[in-house]
């Protein structure tokens, strides 16, 4: 149950008078501006990533806690790649990964399809960032474009269908939540791996 006094439920039918302005208050809450909410959500990702890679070198970033598991560097690379890939698709634009020296600094080619899904152990091992700087720099560039998109969002935009390959079709709102959820899960996994490795 939400705020207010415990056990209190306020109901206001269309026929009831609204002398206290309650209906107007609920309408304002329902029409909440989604941009600040999403900016707050996405704004939590870069600091979490920065905390988990701070002070690590390439060997530590690429050290897996056990065979067949994902190291810190791969997890942070993957969360940035997913956001870049999905947001570029939403904007009908090129991925940030495809320009600059992000890919070679991670030991890879700038293949826009390579975002980590389906990676086998050898694929994971091939992701070798040259240090925390490339991971955080790439994520910062991705984050800046994502934030610019989010700043212009209106509540009505969230219902726009962006992917009909699923049943039900995926709306912009669902896709944005999915991207953030993926990023935050992987940031948490990376922090856990760092703890396991005692770094």
C-alpha positions as CSV (number, residue, x, y, z in Angstrom):
1,X,0.0,0.0,0.0
2,X,1.3,3.5,-0.9
3,X,1.8,6.6,1.3
4,X,-0.7,8.1,3.6
5,X,-2.1,6.7,6.8
6,X,-2.0,3.0,7.3
7,X,-5.2,1.3,6.1
8,X,-6.5,4.5,4.4
9,X,-7.8,4.1,0.9
10,X,-9.1,7.1,-1.1
11,X,-11.6,6.4,-3.8
12,X,-13.1,9.1,-6.0
13,X,-15.7,8.1,-8.5
14,X,-16.5,10.2,-11.6
15,X,-19.8,11.3,-10.0
16,X,-18.3,12.4,-6.6
17,X,-17.7,16.1,-6.0
18,X,-14.0,17.2,-6.0
19,X,-14.1,20.0,-3.5
20,X,-10.6,19.3,-2.3
21,X,-9.0,19.1,-5.7
22,X,-8.2,15.4,-5.2
23,X,-9.0,14.4,-8.8
24,X,-6.7,17.2,-10.1
25,X,-3.9,16.0,-7.8
26,X,-4.2,12.4,-9.1
27,X,-4.3,13.7,-12.7
28,X,-1.0,15.5,-12.1
29,X,0.6,12.4,-10.6
30,X,-0.7,10.2,-13.5
31,X,0.8,12.7,-16.0
32,X,4.2,12.6,-14.3
33,X,7.1,13.7,-16.5
34,X,8.9,10.4,-17.4
35,X,12.2,12.1,-18.6
36,X,13.5,12.9,-15.1
37,X,12.6,9.4,-13.8
38,X,14.4,7.7,-16.7
39,X,17.4,10.1,-16.4
40,X,17.7,9.2,-12.7
41,X,17.5,5.4,-13.6
42,X,20.1,5.6,-16.3
43,X,22.3,8.0,-14.4
44,X,23.0,5.2,-11.8
45,X,24.8,3.0,-14.4
46,X,28.1,4.9,-15.1
47,X,29.0,5.5,-11.4
48,X,28.4,1.8,-10.7
49,X,30.6,0.8,-13.6
50,X,33.3,3.3,-12.5
51,X,33.4,1.9,-9.0
52,X,33.8,-1.6,-10.2
53,X,36.7,-1.0,-12.6
54,X,38.6,1.6,-10.7
55,X,42.3,0.8,-10.2
56,X,42.2,-2.5,-12.2
57,X,44.7,-3.3,-15.0
58,X,44.0,-5.4,-18.1
59,X,44.9,-8.7,-16.5
60,X,42.5,-8.0,-13.6
61,X,39.7,-6.8,-15.9
62,X,40.1,-10.1,-17.9
63,X,40.4,-12.5,-15.0
64,X,37.4,-14.8,-14.7
65,X,36.5,-16.1,-11.2
66,X,36.1,-19.6,-12.6
67,X,36.3,-21.3,-16.1
68,X,33.4,-20.4,-18.2
69,X,32.4,-17.4,-16.2
70,X,32.5,-13.7,-17.2
71,X,35.2,-11.4,-16.0
72,X,34.7,-7.8,-14.9
73,X,35.9,-6.2,-18.1
74,X,33.6,-8.3,-20.3
75,X,30.6,-7.5,-18.1
76,X,31.1,-3.7,-18.2
77,X,31.9,-3.9,-22.0
78,X,28.7,-5.9,-22.5
79,X,26.4,-3.6,-20.6
80,X,27.8,-0.6,-22.7
81,X,27.5,-2.5,-25.9
82,X,23.8,-3.5,-25.3
83,X,22.9,0.1,-24.5
84,X,24.7,1.4,-27.5
85,X,23.2,-1.2,-29.8
86,X,19.6,-0.8,-28.6
87,X,19.6,3.0,-28.4
88,X,21.2,3.3,-31.8
89,X,18.4,1.1,-33.1
90,X,15.8,3.3,-31.4
91,X,17.3,6.4,-33.0
92,X,17.9,4.8,-36.4
93,X,21.6,5.8,-36.1
94,X,25.0,4.3,-36.2
95,X,26.4,2.8,-33.1
96,X,29.1,4.7,-31.2
97,X,31.1,1.5,-31.2
98,X,31.5,1.7,-35.0
99,X,33.5,5.0,-34.8
100,X,36.7,5.9,-33.0
101,X,39.1,3.5,-31.5
102,X,36.9,1.8,-28.9
103,X,36.9,-1.6,-30.6
104,X,40.7,-2.0,-31.2
105,X,41.3,-0.8,-27.6
106,X,39.2,-3.8,-26.5
107,X,41.0,-6.2,-28.7
108,X,38.1,-6.4,-31.2
109,X,36.9,-5.3,-34.6
110,X,34.1,-2.7,-34.7
111,X,31.4,-5.3,-35.6
112,X,28.1,-3.7,-34.7
113,X,26.5,-7.1,-34.2
114,X,29.0,-8.2,-31.5
115,X,27.4,-7.1,-28.2
116,X,28.1,-10.3,-26.2
117,X,25.0,-12.3,-26.7
118,X,25.8,-15.9,-27.4
119,X,29.5,-15.5,-26.5
120,X,31.4,-18.7,-25.8
121,X,34.4,-18.9,-23.6
122,X,36.8,-18.0,-26.4
123,X,34.6,-15.0,-27.4
124,X,34.6,-13.8,-23.8
125,X,38.4,-14.1,-23.6
126,X,38.8,-12.1,-26.8
127,X,37.4,-9.0,-25.1
128,X,40.6,-7.4,-23.7
129,X,40.1,-3.8,-22.7
130,X,43.5,-2.0,-22.4
131,X,42.4,-0.5,-19.0
132,X,39.4,1.0,-17.2
133,X,39.7,4.2,-19.4
134,X,38.4,2.6,-22.5
135,X,35.4,1.0,-20.8
136,X,34.4,4.1,-19.0
137,X,35.1,6.4,-22.0
138,X,32.9,4.3,-24.2
139,X,30.2,4.0,-21.6
140,X,30.3,7.8,-21.1
141,X,29.8,8.4,-24.9
142,X,27.0,5.9,-25.0
143,X,25.4,7.4,-21.8
144,X,25.6,11.0,-23.3
145,X,23.6,10.0,-26.3
146,X,21.1,8.0,-24.3
147,X,20.6,11.0,-21.9
148,X,20.0,13.3,-24.9
149,X,17.3,11.0,-26.1
150,X,15.7,10.7,-22.7
151,X,15.6,14.4,-22.1
152,X,13.2,14.9,-25.0
153,X,10.8,12.1,-24.0
154,X,7.1,12.7,-23.3
155,X,4.8,10.2,-21.5
156,X,2.9,9.5,-24.8
157,X,6.2,8.4,-26.4
158,X,6.5,5.3,-24.2
159,X,3.6,3.6,-25.9
160,X,5.2,3.7,-29.4
161,X,5.9,0.2,-30.7
162,X,9.6,-0.2,-31.5
163,X,10.0,-4.0,-32.1
164,X,7.3,-6.2,-33.6
165,X,9.5,-9.3,-33.5
166,X,8.0,-10.2,-30.1
167,X,4.5,-11.1,-29.0
168,X,3.3,-8.8,-27.6
169,X,5.2,-6.2,-29.6
170,X,7.8,-4.2,-27.6
171,X,7.0,-0.6,-26.8
172,X,9.6,2.2,-26.2
173,X,8.8,2.2,-22.5
174,X,9.4,-1.6,-22.2
175,X,12.6,-1.4,-24.2
176,X,14.0,1.4,-22.1
177,X,13.3,-0.5,-18.9
178,X,14.8,-3.6,-20.4
179,X,18.1,-1.8,-21.3
180,X,18.4,-0.3,-17.8
181,X,17.6,-3.6,-16.2
182,X,20.3,-5.4,-18.2
183,X,22.9,-2.7,-17.4
184,X,22.2,-2.6,-13.7
185,X,22.2,-6.4,-13.4
186,X,25.6,-6.7,-15.1
187,X,27.1,-3.8,-13.1
188,X,26.0,-5.8,-10.0
189,X,27.5,-9.0,-11.3
190,X,30.8,-7.2,-12.0
191,X,30.9,-5.8,-8.5
192,X,30.3,-9.4,-7.2
193,X,33.1,-10.8,-9.3
194,X,35.5,-8.1,-8.0
195,X,34.6,-9.2,-4.5
196,X,35.1,-12.9,-5.3
197,X,38.5,-12.1,-6.8
198,X,39.5,-10.0,-3.8
199,X,40.4,-7.0,-6.0
